[in-house]
Amino acid sequence: MATYTIVNKQVQDNYAVLQTLTANEIVVGQSITVSGLTGFNGTYTVRACPQYFFTGEDGEDDLVYNTSILIPNQVLFALTTADVERTAASGTITYTLTCTWIVIADVEDWLGFTVTNPSSDYDLLTIAVAAANAYAYRKRQEAGYFDASLSTVPSQDVRLGTIMYAGALYRERGSIDQYASFDPLATGTPTGGSMGQIMRLLGVNRPAVY
Protein backbone atom coordinates (compact mmCIF):
# COMPACT_ATOMS: atom_id res chain seq x y z
CA MET A 1 0.00 0.00 0.00
CA ALA A 2 1.25 3.47 -0.87
CA THR A 3 -0.08 6.83 0.29
CA TYR A 4 0.55 10.05 -1.63
CA THR A 5 -0.01 13.65 -0.54
CA ILE A 6 -2.39 15.73 -2.68
CA VAL A 7 -1.20 19.24 -3.55
CA ASN A 8 -3.69 20.38 -6.21
CA LYS A 9 -7.25 19.62 -7.27
CA GLN A 10 -9.42 20.32 -10.32
CA VAL A 11 -12.82 19.31 -11.69
CA GLN A 12 -13.83 19.79 -15.32
CA ASP A 13 -16.76 18.21 -17.18
CA ASN A 14 -17.39 15.71 -14.36
CA TYR A 15 -13.77 14.58 -14.25
CA ALA A 16 -11.56 15.20 -11.23
CA VAL A 17 -7.80 15.67 -11.52
CA LEU A 18 -5.58 15.45 -8.45
CA GLN A 19 -1.86 16.14 -8.39
CA THR A 20 0.40 14.41 -5.88
CA LEU A 21 3.44 15.96 -4.26
CA THR A 22 5.75 13.17 -5.40
CA ALA A 23 5.86 10.79 -8.34
CA ASN A 24 3.43 7.91 -7.92
CA GLU A 25 3.03 4.38 -9.27
CA ILE A 26 -0.69 4.67 -9.91
CA VAL A 27 -1.79 3.18 -13.23
CA VAL A 28 -4.87 3.48 -15.41
CA GLY A 29 -7.70 1.11 -14.52
CA GLN A 30 -6.70 0.62 -10.90
CA SER A 31 -8.57 1.69 -7.78
CA ILE A 32 -7.56 4.60 -5.55
CA THR A 33 -9.02 5.96 -2.33
CA VAL A 34 -9.10 9.72 -1.70
CA SER A 35 -9.24 10.91 1.90
CA GLY A 36 -9.13 14.24 3.70
CA LEU A 37 -10.37 16.27 0.72
CA THR A 38 -13.95 17.45 1.07
CA GLY A 39 -16.05 16.75 -2.01
CA PHE A 40 -13.51 14.25 -3.38
CA ASN A 41 -13.40 11.58 -0.69
CA GLY A 42 -14.19 8.07 -1.89
CA THR A 43 -12.90 5.17 -3.95
CA TYR A 44 -12.49 5.63 -7.71
CA THR A 45 -11.17 3.91 -10.82
CA VAL A 46 -8.37 5.82 -12.52
CA ARG A 47 -9.30 6.89 -16.07
CA ALA A 48 -6.00 8.56 -16.98
CA CYS A 49 -2.67 9.72 -15.56
CA PRO A 50 -2.19 12.91 -17.58
CA GLN A 51 1.03 14.90 -17.67
CA TYR A 52 -0.62 18.04 -19.05
CA PHE A 53 -3.30 20.51 -17.97
CA PHE A 54 -6.76 18.99 -18.39
CA THR A 55 -9.16 21.26 -20.32
CA GLY A 56 -12.24 19.06 -20.46
CA GLU A 57 -14.04 16.60 -22.67
CA ASP A 58 -14.84 17.07 -26.34
CA GLY A 59 -18.10 16.11 -28.07
CA GLU A 60 -16.89 12.54 -28.65
CA ASP A 61 -16.08 11.73 -25.00
CA ASP A 62 -12.35 12.19 -25.54
CA LEU A 63 -10.23 13.87 -22.89
CA VAL A 64 -8.53 17.06 -24.05
CA TYR A 65 -5.33 18.60 -22.68
CA ASN A 66 -3.32 21.77 -23.10
CA THR A 67 0.04 20.28 -24.05
CA SER A 68 1.83 23.57 -23.49
CA ILE A 69 1.24 23.29 -19.72
CA LEU A 70 3.15 20.39 -18.20
CA ILE A 71 1.86 19.12 -14.86
CA PRO A 72 3.42 15.89 -13.49
CA ASN A 73 2.06 13.35 -11.01
CA GLN A 74 -1.64 13.67 -11.89
CA VAL A 75 -4.49 11.17 -11.69
CA LEU A 76 -7.85 11.64 -13.37
CA PHE A 77 -11.14 9.91 -12.52
CA ALA A 78 -14.86 10.43 -13.05
CA LEU A 79 -16.58 12.60 -10.43
CA THR A 80 -20.04 14.05 -10.99
CA THR A 81 -19.94 17.47 -9.38
CA ALA A 82 -19.62 21.15 -10.22
CA ASP A 83 -16.47 22.37 -11.98
CA VAL A 84 -13.58 23.42 -9.75
CA GLU A 85 -10.73 25.52 -11.10
CA ARG A 86 -7.29 24.08 -10.47
CA THR A 87 -6.24 25.17 -7.00
CA ALA A 88 -4.10 24.09 -4.07
CA ALA A 89 -5.50 21.26 -1.96
CA SER A 90 -4.58 18.91 0.85
CA GLY A 91 -5.48 15.29 1.41
CA THR A 92 -4.18 11.85 0.51
CA ILE A 93 -4.51 9.22 -2.19
CA THR A 94 -4.10 5.62 -1.09
CA TYR A 95 -3.15 3.08 -3.73
CA THR A 96 -3.20 -0.60 -2.83
CA LEU A 97 -2.12 -3.43 -5.11
CA THR A 98 -2.90 -6.95 -3.96
CA CYS A 99 -2.22 -9.36 -6.80
CA THR A 100 -3.62 -12.91 -6.46
CA TRP A 101 -2.62 -14.51 -9.75
CA ILE A 102 -1.44 -17.70 -8.06
CA VAL A 103 -2.27 -19.46 -4.79
CA ILE A 104 -0.41 -21.79 -2.46
CA ALA A 105 -1.86 -24.93 -4.11
CA ASP A 106 -0.30 -23.89 -7.44
CA VAL A 107 3.16 -23.78 -5.90
CA GLU A 108 2.65 -27.03 -4.01
CA ASP A 109 1.85 -28.72 -7.33
CA TRP A 110 5.05 -27.31 -8.81
CA LEU A 111 7.12 -28.34 -5.78
CA GLY A 112 5.61 -31.83 -5.86
CA PHE A 113 4.57 -31.99 -2.21
CA THR A 114 2.05 -30.51 0.20
CA VAL A 115 3.28 -28.23 2.98
CA THR A 116 1.83 -28.88 6.43
CA ASN A 117 -0.55 -26.20 7.67
CA PRO A 118 0.02 -24.78 10.23
CA SER A 119 3.82 -24.76 10.22
CA SER A 120 6.68 -22.35 9.73
CA ASP A 121 7.13 -23.86 6.25
CA TYR A 122 3.55 -22.95 5.39
CA ASP A 123 4.08 -19.43 6.71
CA LEU A 124 7.13 -19.08 4.46
CA LEU A 125 5.24 -20.46 1.46
CA THR A 126 2.45 -17.94 2.08
CA ILE A 127 4.98 -15.11 2.03
CA ALA A 128 6.68 -16.52 -1.09
CA VAL A 129 3.37 -16.67 -2.97
CA ALA A 130 2.48 -13.09 -2.02
CA ALA A 131 5.97 -11.89 -2.96
CA ALA A 132 5.88 -13.68 -6.32
CA ASN A 133 2.47 -12.23 -7.17
CA ALA A 134 3.64 -8.72 -6.32
CA TYR A 135 6.94 -9.16 -8.19
CA ALA A 136 5.32 -10.54 -11.34
CA TYR A 137 2.72 -7.78 -11.49
CA ARG A 138 5.29 -5.05 -10.83
CA LYS A 139 7.82 -6.32 -13.36
CA ARG A 140 5.17 -6.56 -16.09
CA GLN A 141 3.99 -3.06 -15.21
CA GLU A 142 7.54 -1.76 -15.46
CA ALA A 143 7.90 -3.49 -18.83
CA GLY A 144 4.87 -1.63 -20.17
CA TYR A 145 2.16 -4.27 -19.92
CA PHE A 146 -1.32 -3.27 -18.81
CA ASP A 147 -2.68 -6.06 -16.63
CA ALA A 148 -5.94 -4.54 -15.46
CA SER A 149 -7.00 -7.52 -13.33
CA LEU A 150 -5.19 -8.22 -10.09
CA SER A 151 -7.17 -11.45 -9.58
CA THR A 152 -7.07 -13.02 -13.06
CA VAL A 153 -3.66 -13.92 -14.52
CA PRO A 154 -3.29 -12.54 -18.07
CA SER A 155 -2.01 -15.81 -19.59
CA GLN A 156 -0.77 -19.26 -18.68
CA ASP A 157 2.87 -18.44 -19.40
CA VAL A 158 2.70 -15.59 -16.90
CA ARG A 159 1.00 -17.95 -14.44
CA LEU A 160 3.79 -20.51 -14.78
CA GLY A 161 6.49 -17.86 -14.43
CA THR A 162 4.89 -16.57 -11.24
CA ILE A 163 4.58 -20.11 -9.84
CA MET A 164 8.22 -20.86 -10.67
CA TYR A 165 9.39 -17.70 -8.95
CA ALA A 166 7.36 -18.46 -5.82
CA GLY A 167 8.79 -21.98 -5.77
CA ALA A 168 12.32 -20.66 -6.13
CA LEU A 169 11.78 -18.24 -3.25
CA TYR A 170 10.48 -21.05 -1.04
CA ARG A 171 13.33 -23.42 -1.90
CA GLU A 172 15.93 -20.76 -1.11
CA ARG A 173 15.17 -21.08 2.60
CA GLY A 174 18.37 -21.28 4.62
CA SER A 175 20.61 -20.81 1.59
CA ILE A 176 22.89 -18.01 0.44
CA ASP A 177 23.31 -18.38 -3.32
CA GLN A 178 21.94 -21.85 -4.09
CA TYR A 179 19.39 -24.32 -2.77
CA ALA A 180 20.21 -25.54 0.73
CA SER A 181 21.95 -28.93 0.88
CA PHE A 182 23.20 -31.34 3.55
CA ASP A 183 26.24 -32.17 1.43
CA PRO A 184 29.20 -30.00 2.51
CA LEU A 185 30.84 -30.54 -0.88
CA ALA A 186 27.73 -29.85 -2.95
CA THR A 187 28.21 -27.62 -5.97
CA GLY A 188 24.62 -26.99 -6.95
CA THR A 189 23.38 -24.51 -9.50
CA PRO A 190 22.64 -21.04 -8.08
CA THR A 191 18.95 -20.53 -7.43
CA GLY A 192 18.91 -17.68 -9.93
CA GLY A 193 19.60 -20.15 -12.74
CA SER A 194 15.91 -20.30 -13.67
CA MET A 195 15.43 -16.54 -13.62
CA GLY A 196 15.97 -16.26 -17.36
CA GLN A 197 13.11 -18.67 -17.97
CA ILE A 198 10.93 -16.93 -15.40
CA MET A 199 11.53 -13.53 -17.01
CA ARG A 200 10.74 -14.95 -20.46
CA LEU A 201 7.47 -16.42 -19.19
CA LEU A 202 6.53 -13.12 -17.59
CA GLY A 203 7.31 -11.34 -20.86
CA VAL A 204 9.78 -9.05 -19.12
CA ASN A 205 12.89 -7.51 -20.72
CA ARG A 206 11.29 -7.41 -24.14
CA PRO A 207 8.97 -4.83 -25.71
CA ALA A 208 5.34 -5.12 -24.68
CA VAL A 209 3.00 -6.04 -27.52
CA TYR A 210 -0.35 -4.26 -27.68
ABEGO torsion letter per residue (X at the ends): XBBBBBABBBBBGGBBBBBBABBBABBBGBBBBBBGBBGABEBBBBABBBABBBAEBBAAGBBBBBAABBBBGBBBBBBBBBBBBBBBBBEBBBBBBBBAABBAAAAAAAAGBBBBOBBAAAAAAAAAAAAAAAAAAAAAAAAGBBBABAABBABAAAAAAAAAAAAAAAAABGBAABBBBABAABBBBBAAAAAAAAAAAAGBGBBBBX
